[in-house]
Amino acid sequence: MKNRISIDPSAPDSLLTGAKKINENFDQIDSKIEQLETVAKSEIAHLHWRADINEKNILEMALELETVKGAILNGLTSNIYIESFIDVEDVTLLNGATKHDSKNKKVYLV
């Protein structure tokens, strides 16, 4: 408990009691602010995570749109399969065949 309001100990009891109550209220406010900061940081982290997913989805949809658009313009619309490889979540890496660099988000053949 921080003493934000300090009063001379020789002051009347009513002033000391009032100062203690004010200090306690400040402590409660500080505690609530810390709780709200924790919640805000958590929400911001969640929004960053969602933004990353949305960016990935937008890139995949743009790639699919361009692929399908090109196929329609060229009259080759049957048997089109699209894999973006934006990440390696759906890819099984075999031992010795590839190396995954998660920092740079790259897969290398070795």
C-alpha positions as CSV (number, residue, x, y, z in Angstrom):
1,M,0.0,0.0,0.0
2,K,1.5,3.3,-1.1
3,N,0.8,6.4,1.0
4,R,0.0,8.9,-1.7
5,I,-1.6,11.2,0.9
6,S,0.5,11.7,3.9
7,I,-0.6,13.6,6.9
8,D,1.2,14.6,10.1
9,P,0.6,11.9,12.7
10,S,-0.3,14.6,15.1
11,A,-3.3,15.6,12.9
12,P,-6.8,14.8,14.1
13,D,-8.0,11.2,13.7
14,S,-10.6,12.2,11.2
15,L,-7.9,13.5,8.8
16,L,-5.8,10.3,9.2
17,T,-8.8,8.1,8.6
18,G,-9.8,10.1,5.6
19,A,-6.3,9.9,4.2
20,K,-6.1,6.1,4.7
21,K,-9.5,5.7,2.9
22,I,-8.2,7.8,0.0
23,N,-5.0,5.7,-0.2
24,E,-7.0,2.5,-0.1
25,N,-9.2,3.7,-3.0
26,F,-6.1,4.6,-5.0
27,D,-4.7,1.1,-4.4
28,Q,-8.0,-0.4,-5.6
29,I,-7.9,1.8,-8.7
30,D,-4.3,0.7,-9.4
31,S,-5.3,-2.9,-9.0
32,K,-8.2,-2.5,-11.4
33,I,-6.0,-0.7,-13.9
34,E,-3.5,-3.6,-13.8
35,Q,-6.3,-6.1,-14.4
36,L,-7.5,-4.1,-17.4
37,E,-4.0,-3.8,-18.8
38,T,-3.6,-7.6,-18.6
39,V,-7.0,-8.1,-20.4
40,A,-6.1,-5.5,-23.0
41,K,-2.7,-7.1,-23.7
42,S,-4.4,-10.5,-24.1
43,E,-7.0,-9.0,-26.5
44,I,-4.3,-7.3,-28.6
45,A,-2.4,-10.6,-28.8
46,H,-5.6,-12.4,-30.0
47,L,-6.2,-9.7,-32.6
48,H,-2.6,-10.1,-33.9
49,W,-3.2,-13.8,-34.2
50,R,-6.5,-13.3,-36.0
51,A,-4.9,-10.7,-38.3
52,D,-2.2,-13.3,-39.3
53,I,-4.9,-15.8,-40.1
54,N,-6.9,-13.3,-42.1
55,E,-3.8,-12.3,-44.1
56,K,-3.0,-16.0,-44.9
57,N,-6.6,-16.5,-46.0
58,I,-6.7,-13.4,-48.2
59,L,-3.4,-14.5,-49.9
60,E,-4.8,-18.0,-50.5
61,M,-8.0,-16.7,-51.9
62,A,-6.2,-14.3,-54.2
63,L,-4.0,-17.1,-55.5
64,E,-7.0,-19.3,-56.1
65,L,-8.9,-16.5,-57.8
66,E,-6.0,-15.9,-60.2
67,T,-5.6,-19.6,-60.9
68,V,-9.3,-20.1,-61.6
69,K,-9.4,-16.9,-63.7
70,G,-6.5,-18.0,-65.8
71,A,-8.0,-21.5,-66.3
72,I,-11.4,-20.0,-67.4
73,L,-9.7,-17.6,-69.8
74,N,-7.7,-20.4,-71.3
75,G,-10.6,-22.9,-71.4
76,L,-8.9,-25.4,-69.1
77,T,-11.4,-25.7,-66.3
78,S,-11.4,-29.4,-65.5
79,N,-9.2,-31.1,-62.8
80,I,-7.9,-27.9,-61.2
81,Y,-6.2,-28.5,-57.8
82,I,-4.8,-25.6,-55.9
83,E,-2.3,-25.8,-53.0
84,S,-0.8,-22.5,-51.9
85,F,1.9,-23.8,-49.5
86,I,1.7,-20.5,-47.6
87,D,2.6,-22.5,-44.5
88,V,3.6,-26.1,-43.9
89,E,0.7,-27.0,-41.6
90,D,-0.8,-29.5,-44.1
91,V,2.6,-30.8,-45.4
92,T,4.3,-33.8,-44.0
93,L,8.1,-33.2,-44.0
94,L,10.1,-36.4,-44.4
95,N,13.3,-36.9,-42.4
96,G,16.4,-36.1,-44.4
97,A,14.5,-34.8,-47.5
98,T,13.6,-31.3,-46.3
99,K,14.6,-28.7,-43.7
100,H,12.1,-26.3,-42.3
101,D,13.2,-22.8,-41.2
102,S,10.3,-21.7,-39.0
103,K,11.8,-18.3,-38.4
104,N,11.9,-17.3,-42.1
105,K,9.0,-19.6,-43.0
106,K,10.8,-21.5,-45.6
107,V,11.3,-25.2,-46.5
108,Y,14.6,-26.2,-48.1
109,L,15.4,-29.4,-50.0
110,V,18.6,-31.0,-48.6
